[in-house]
């Protein structure tokens, strides 16, 4: 099992071995979305926020 540290709250997040690059994971402690940007070494970044189009 692999683990990463949440960039928002610094909680340790345990991940399954089958995670893939660009996968979005959610921190179980603070709920922030994180994107897996690298598998070796395992690295995450804050996931890009989806922009609302407000019906435009």
Buried (B, 14 or more C-beta within 10 A) or exposed (E): EBEBEBEBEEBEBEBEEEBEEEBEBEBEEEEBBBBBEEEEEBEBEEBEEEEEEEEE
